[in-house]
């Protein structure tokens, strides 16, 4: 029969795991990547009363967050030296590799028990590669890309698609709840990213469809607000129409109401659709994505005409103006 001491040894969690949970609940939080998504996410942590230690290569973005109450760090390594839990929101695979694996990166300065939450949209294989390096240091990583756009980031209503062990995900959700309204555990590391690529494939296609619908309304002389009302109460309803409408004058507080500034850049949608296509082609049984390929071509044309830094919903403007020439 197992005695009390043996039972205690069996059920007690390692000290570093108990520490990881405690730090996620109360300790300082590191944040690397303060772009259109990362900056408002970090601000929501500050608003929730958490101490944030931040780094970004853009000094102006870093200064803006420090003015909101964050502490600036000189490098990713300096972030993890001050915070045992670190959130990253980075724009590309090379940026993720540099921040985690490069000189003065997070992994080289990490310790056993540290927790990393990567909210970047990358390939599942890259998430798994970085997680392996993190685990070799005795630390943990979950991939937690988001859906909800800049509006969701500002209002803390994001949905997180999370990959990782049950324990790491449970601890990470303490922080995710301060930046979003929902988190879904999708499986092991890499599966959060896989879910995000599927989601953004659908998003890119649906936005293109809504843009074409409003472009047709423009040609036919149909009132755009009336079309939006019909779409949003009928079978054409989708997030691209009822929450993030691409047609100027239809909705306030979205990129189309401010010249397509801010928001989710067209070039980032191109990146995500490219990642989805690459993942489909590298799967065990190759998968064709014909609608995704057509959407990718449309956003690429928009970018080639100088609008790559504009919100992807600016595809509406591109479609309307390109065909008037």
ZIVENUR-V605235 format. One record per residue. N is the residue number from 1. RES is the residue in one small letter. OMEGA is omega in whole degrees, 0 to 359 (999 if undefined). Layout:
BEGIN
N:RES:OMEGA
N:RES:OMEGA
END
This chain:
BEGIN
1:x:181
2:x:179
3:x:186
4:x:180
5:x:179
6:x:179
7:x:179
8:x:179
9:x:183
10:x:188
11:x:183
12:x:178
13:x:176
14:x:184
15:x:183
16:x:177
17:x:176
18:x:179
19:x:181
20:x:179
21:x:181
22:x:180
23:x:179
24:x:182
25:x:189
26:x:189
27:x:176
28:x:181
29:x:174
30:x:178
31:x:179
32:x:181
33:x:187
34:x:177
35:x:183
36:x:178
37:x:186
38:x:183
39:x:179
40:x:176
41:x:178
42:x:179
43:x:179
44:x:174
45:x:178
46:x:179
47:x:180
48:x:176
49:x:180
50:x:173
51:x:182
52:x:174
53:x:193
54:x:173
55:x:171
56:x:178
57:x:177
58:x:185
59:x:180
60:x:178
61:x:179
62:x:179
63:x:179
64:x:181
65:x:178
66:x:177
67:x:178
68:x:175
69:x:180
70:x:173
71:x:182
72:x:174
73:x:185
74:x:183
75:x:174
76:x:179
77:x:179
78:x:176
79:x:184
80:x:175
81:x:183
82:x:184
83:x:182
84:x:175
85:x:186
86:x:175
87:x:175
88:x:177
89:x:191
90:x:191
91:x:187
92:x:177
93:x:177
94:x:179
95:x:178
96:x:180
97:x:181
98:x:183
99:x:182
100:x:192
101:x:185
102:x:177
103:x:185
104:x:180
105:x:184
106:x:187
107:x:182
108:x:181
109:x:184
110:x:179
111:x:176
112:x:179
113:x:176
114:x:178
115:x:177
116:x:179
117:x:182
118:x:181
119:x:180
120:x:174
121:x:183
122:x:175
123:x:176
124:x:182
125:x:179
126:x:176
127:x:180
128:x:177
129:x:181
130:x:180
131:x:178
132:x:178
133:x:178
134:x:182
135:x:178
136:x:177
137:x:182
138:x:179
139:x:182
140:x:176
141:x:169
142:x:172
143:x:186
144:x:176
145:x:191
146:x:169
147:x:180
148:x:175
149:x:183
150:x:178
151:x:178
152:x:178
153:x:180
154:x:185
155:x:181
156:x:179
157:x:181
158:x:168
159:x:179
160:x:175
161:x:196
162:x:175
163:x:180
164:x:178
165:x:181
166:x:182
167:x:180
168:x:179
169:x:179
170:x:180
171:x:180
172:x:183
173:x:174
174:x:180
175:x:181
176:x:180
177:x:178
178:x:183
179:x:182
180:x:182
181:x:184
182:x:172
183:x:183
184:x:177
185:x:188
186:x:182
187:x:181
188:x:178
189:x:182
190:x:183
191:x:172
192:x:178
193:x:178
194:x:179
195:x:180
196:x:180
197:x:177
198:x:181
199:x:184
200:x:171
201:x:179
202:x:181
203:x:181
204:x:180
205:x:183
206:x:178
207:x:178
208:x:180
209:x:179
210:x:178
211:x:179
212:x:178
213:x:178
214:x:176
215:x:177
216:x:177
217:x:178
218:x:181
219:x:185
220:x:179
221:x:180
222:x:177
223:x:187
224:x:178
225:x:178
226:x:177
227:x:180
228:x:179
229:x:179
230:x:179
231:x:187
232:x:177
233:x:181
234:x:188
235:x:178
236:x:185
237:x:174
238:x:181
239:x:181
240:x:179
241:x:189
242:x:181
243:x:190
244:x:189
245:x:186
246:x:186
247:x:179
248:x:178
249:x:181
250:x:189
251:x:177
252:x:173
253:x:179
254:x:183
255:x:180
256:x:179
257:x:181
258:x:176
259:x:179
260:x:176
261:x:182
262:x:177
263:x:184
264:x:188
265:x:176
266:x:181
267:x:177
268:x:175
269:x:176
270:x:178
271:x:183
272:x:178
273:x:176
274:x:178
275:x:178
276:x:179
277:x:180
278:x:179
279:x:179
280:x:182
281:x:181
282:x:178
283:x:184
284:x:172
285:x:185
286:x:183
287:x:175
288:x:178
289:x:187
290:x:179
291:x:177
292:x:179
293:x:178
294:x:178
295:x:178
296:x:178
297:x:180
298:x:181
299:x:178
300:x:176
301:x:177
302:x:180
303:x:180
304:x:179
305:x:171
306:x:183
307:x:182
308:x:180
309:x:177
310:x:177
311:x:184
312:x:177
313:x:174
314:x:174
315:x:177
316:x:181
317:x:181
318:x:181
319:x:182
320:x:186
321:x:181
322:x:184
323:x:174
324:x:182
325:x:999
END
